Amino acid sequence: MDIGFVWDELKYELVRKKHDVVFHEVVSAFEDDNGYEVPDPAGQDERHMLVGQTVTNRILMVVFSEEELPLYRIITAFDAIGRWVDEYERNRR
């Protein structure tokens, strides 16, 4: 099954400027075999967080929701820090 990704255009521009991430880079984090997913730490039931490495070797945190699968709505993305990077490094194969 092919997965699709959408991102609100205005939100994308804000995130792109603030965190210097681009759409294709964020999507590539979903392809990382070493990436991991957890429920949104902010407590939003319908949201998930992915920590994964991108094609540019950045480790990003990507907050997303599952629209009507196979469609993921990206909410935000930024560089992972602290315990999120530590956990990623522990999970690397």
C-alpha positions in Angstrom: 0.0 0.0 0.0 1.4 3.4 -0.9 1.3 6.0 1.8 0.5 9.7 1.0 1.5 12.8 2.9 -0.2 16.1 3.2 0.8 19.3 5.0 -1.2 22.5 5.5 0.5 25.0 3.2 0.6 27.8 5.7 1.8 25.6 8.5 4.4 24.1 6.2 5.8 27.6 5.4 6.0 28.5 9.2 7.8 25.2 10.0 10.1 25.5 7.0 11.2 28.9 8.0 11.5 28.2 11.8 13.1 24.7 11.6 14.7 24.8 8.1 13.0 21.5 7.0 11.6 20.8 3.6 8.8 18.4 2.7 10.8 15.7 0.9 13.3 15.6 3.8 10.4 15.1 6.4 8.8 12.4 4.3 12.2 10.6 4.0 12.2 10.2 7.8 9.3 7.8 7.5 11.5 5.5 5.4 14.1 5.1 8.1 14.2 1.5 9.2 15.7 2.6 12.5 13.0 5.2 13.1 10.5 4.7 15.8 7.0 6.0 16.5 5.4 6.9 19.8 2.1 8.5 20.8 2.3 12.3 20.8 4.0 13.4 24.1 1.8 16.5 24.1 -1.1 14.1 24.8 -3.1 14.6 21.6 -4.8 11.2 21.2 -5.1 11.4 17.5 -1.5 12.4 16.9 1.7 10.3 16.7 5.4 11.3 16.7 8.1 9.7 14.5 11.8 10.0 15.2 13.8 9.1 12.1 16.8 10.0 10.1 16.3 11.9 6.8 18.1 11.6 3.5 20.3 14.6 4.7 21.2 12.6 7.8 19.3 14.8 10.2 17.3 13.1 13.0 13.9 14.7 13.0 10.9 14.5 15.2 7.8 14.5 13.0 4.3 15.0 14.6 1.6 13.6 12.4 -1.9 12.3 12.3 -3.4 9.5 10.3 -6.1 11.0 8.1 -7.9 8.2 6.2 -5.1 5.8 5.7 -3.1 5.6 3.6 -2.8 9.4 4.1 -0.7 11.0 6.8 -1.1 14.6 7.7 2.1 16.2 8.9 1.6 18.7 11.7 5.2 19.8 12.4 8.8 18.6 12.1 12.0 19.7 13.8 15.4 18.4 14.9 15.3 15.8 17.6 17.2 16.5 20.8 18.1 14.9 24.1 16.4 11.7 25.0 14.8 11.4 21.6 18.2 11.2 19.9 19.6 8.9 22.6 16.6 6.5 22.1 17.2 6.6 18.3 20.8 5.8 18.7 20.0 2.8 21.1 17.5 1.5 18.5 19.9 1.7 15.5 20.6 -1.7 13.9 
